[in-house]
Amino acid sequence: MKKNVLFIIIIIIIIILHSAIISGCIGERPKQVATIGGDASDLASLSTGKPQSLMVHCGVGMREPMDEIGLMFEDKYGISIDYNYLGSGHLLNQIELAQIGDVYQPGAMYYFDIAKNKDFIGYEKLVAYHVPVIAVPKGNPANITYLEDLGKPGIRLAMGDPKACAIGKLGNSILEKNGIKDAVEKNTIALGANVNALIIYISTGEVDAVITWRESVLFFQDKTDIIEIPGDENIIKTIPIGVLRFSNNDEHARIFVDFVTSDEGKAIYEKYGFVPYSDDVLE
């Protein structure tokens, strides 16, 4: 009898742990839940196929504006947004393997174009620009003033992982464009899976500099300084967003994409330091 009780307890513990692991796989943000009551209007919305939520695969560098946009969208349409925040490359791998979700928003067109070539993307629009900068610890102790300074002996750098995030791949392209990739690689002591990892490296002083998105640094100005990269040395990228072809909520996913790229949505992006997309191309 005691053995049976012990066995049951062990099984319960395994189930609880398994559930905790699964719930932690899709980001750390509390889930926004659209509640459905029991009146006729709620039943009507269900009968017309209105979803309770949409799943959005989004690059972690856009988390702040997209969190706010998600709440605004829920208030307006009664549909909550469940975000999966990761590096753009990791997101694309998940999308290809699982083929679930409604919307994909990577940090650059590179990953979006791969998704389009695999016929994952249907309806699409452009949101804002990603502008790379050099971020250094407050006070710039290594006295970095130019891009070429990243290749000087003794400089400690963290770069984005080009296999995991948009800023990693783009950072390599910027270094190649300016002929300093080999020198910078010798000084690179860490690779970050996303921009959040890069901000941790630089704000704690573990490295002397990182290349990251300008807007990712703006909310850490007490711990970091920004070194702008001149336009002729830089590569500015456009942030796209699109509906996944295997979405079961295509109509409402399109509405969400339109909302993100509306004047209202772009104003939120601007609030968080992004340059909203316009026909006056910056790239």
N, C-alpha and C positions, 0 to 999 in steps of 0.2 A: 504493500500500500504506500509506504513511504517512498519507494522507488518511483511509483507512478506519479505521485505528487511532485517529486523532484523533476521528473521528466517533463511534466506539464509546465512547471515554472521555467525550465530552460527553453522550451518552445516559445512561451510568451515573450521572454527576453529577446530571443532571436527575431521574432516578428516585430517587436518595438524598434530594435536596432535597424532592421531592414527598412521599415517605414521611414525612420529618421534619415537614412542615407538617401532614399528616393526623394524625399521632400527637399533635401538640400542640393540636389543636382541642378535645379533650374533657378540659378541666382540666389540672392540672400534677401531680396526685397519682400516685405510682407505682401501677400497676394491681395489684389484688389478684387473684391467679390461683388458681382451684380446680383442683388437679391431679387427673387421672384416671389411675389405674394400669391394669394389665392383668388383675386378678383378677376372679372371678365377681361379686363384690359391686359393683364399678365398672360392669361391663357391665349388671348388673341395674338400676342407677340410671339408666343411659342409656336402657334399654328402657322404663322407666316415665316417661320424659320429664323427669327431673330436670335442670335447666339447670346449666351450669358457673358461670354468673354472671347477675346481674340488672343492668340499667342504670337508674340512679336520677337523674332530673333534680332537682337540689336547689339552693335559694337559697344563695349563698355565705356568708351570715350564720350558717348552721347547720353549717358545715364541721367544726368541732372535735368536737361531739358525734356527728355522723353518721359521721365517720371511725372513731371508737371503736366505735360501734354496728355498723358494717360488719364490723369485724374480729371482734367478738363473734358476729355472725350467721354468719360463715364458720366459726368454730370450732365452733359448735353444729350447723349444718346442712350444712356442706361446700359452700356456695354463696358465691362471692365477689361483692362489690358493686363495680361500675364506676360512679363518680360523675361527673356532668357538673355542675360548679359554675359558676354564673353568676348575674347578677341575675335576679329572678323574671320580669320582663317579657321579657328576652332568651330565657329558657328557654321561655316560652310561645310565642314566635315560632318557635323551633326545633321545638318539638313540633308546631305546626300545619303547618309546612312539610314536615318529614321524616316525622312520624308513626311514630317508632320509640322504643323504650324501654319500661320496665315500670312505673315509679313517678314521680309528680310531687309535689314538696314545695316550694311557694313560701313566701315569708316572711309572707304575709298572705292572707286569704280573698278579697281583691279579684281577684287573678289566678286563684285556684282557682275562683271563681264563673264567671269567663269561660270557663275550661276546661270546667266542668260544663255551661254553656249551649251549648257547641259539642259536647257529648256525648263529651268526651274521657275523662271520669272515671267509673269504675265504683264499686268498693268504696272507702270513705273513712273516715277517722278524724281525731281532733284530737290534737295532740301537746303543745303548750306555748303560753305567751304571749310575745309580743314587747312589751317595754316601752320606749318612746322616752325618751331623756334628752338633755340638752345636754352635750356633751363639750368641754372647754377644755384648752389646754396646761397642764402642771404649774405650779401657782402662780397660775393664772388672771390673767395679766398685764393683760387688758382689763377686769378686775373685773366680769365678767358674773354676775349673781345671779338674774335673773328672765328669763322668756321674752321680755318686752317689750324687754329690753336689746339683743336681737339687731337691733332696728331703729334703734338710736342711730347718729347720723352717725359715720363713721370706723371702725366695726366691720367686720372682714373675715370673711366666712363662706364655707363650702363646704356645699352641700346635695346630697342624693342626687338623681340624675336621675330625675324622675317617669316617664319613658318606659322606664327600664331596671330600676329596683329598687323593692322594696316601701317601703323607708324614704323614698325620694324622693317617692312619691305621698302617703304618710302625712304626711311633713313638711309638705307643702303644705296638707294638710287641717288640721293643727294650727295653722298660721299663719292660715288662713282662719277657723277657729273663734275665734281670739283677736283677729281684726281687724288683724293686723300684716303680712299677706302682701306688700303693696306696699312697705312700708318695708324689709322683710327682703330682697326681691328686689333693691333698690338696693344692698344691701351684699354680695350674693352674687357672689363673684369666680370660683367654680369649681363644677362639677357632678361628682359622683362616680358612676361606673357601678355601684358596689356599696359595701358597708360597709367593705371593706378599703381602698378608695381614700379614703374619708372619714377612716379612722384614720391613714393616711399623712399627709394634709393637716394633721391636728391634732397628731399626735405630732412632726412636724418643725417646727411653729410657723409654717407657711405661712399659716394662718388663725387667727382668734381663737376660733372656735367652730364646731361642727357639731351637727346633730341626728342621732343614730344610736341603735341599739339598746343598751340598758344592758350586755348580756352581751358585746358586741363591744369594750367599753372595759376590761372587768375584767382582761384580761391585759396591759394597757399602763398600769398604775397608776403606774409609775415615770415616765411621760411625760405623763400626762393626769390631769385631775380631772373628776368628774361633778357636774353641777348637775341635781338632780331637777326634773321638771316636775310641778306639783301635779295631783292627780287630776282636778279640775274643768276644768283647762286641757288635759289630755292626752287621747290616744286610744290605748288599748291594744288590740293585735290578737292574734288567735288563729292559730297555725301549724297548717295542715292537712296531710294526706298522703293520697294516693289512688293506686289502681291505674289505669293507662291502659288504655282499652278495646282498643287495638290491641296490647297486650302478647301475646307468644307464650308467656308463662310466668305466666298469670293465677293459678294455684293457689299457686305459690311467691312471687309478688309479694304476694299477700294475707298469706301467712305473714310476710313481711318487714314489711309495714305493721303487723300485729299485734305483732310483736317490738318495733318502734320505739315503739309506744304502750303496751307492757306496763309493769309496775312497774319491771322491769329497765332498759328503755329510758328511761323518764322519770327514773330515778335518774341516768343519764348526763347528761341534759339539765340536771338540777338541779346536778350537779357543775360544769357549765360556766356557771352563773349564770342559767339560764332558770328561770322559774316553770312547773312542769309543769301541764298542763291538768287541771282537775277540774270537777265539776258546779257548784262555787261560782264562777260566771262573774265575771271581772274587768272585761270590756269594758263 
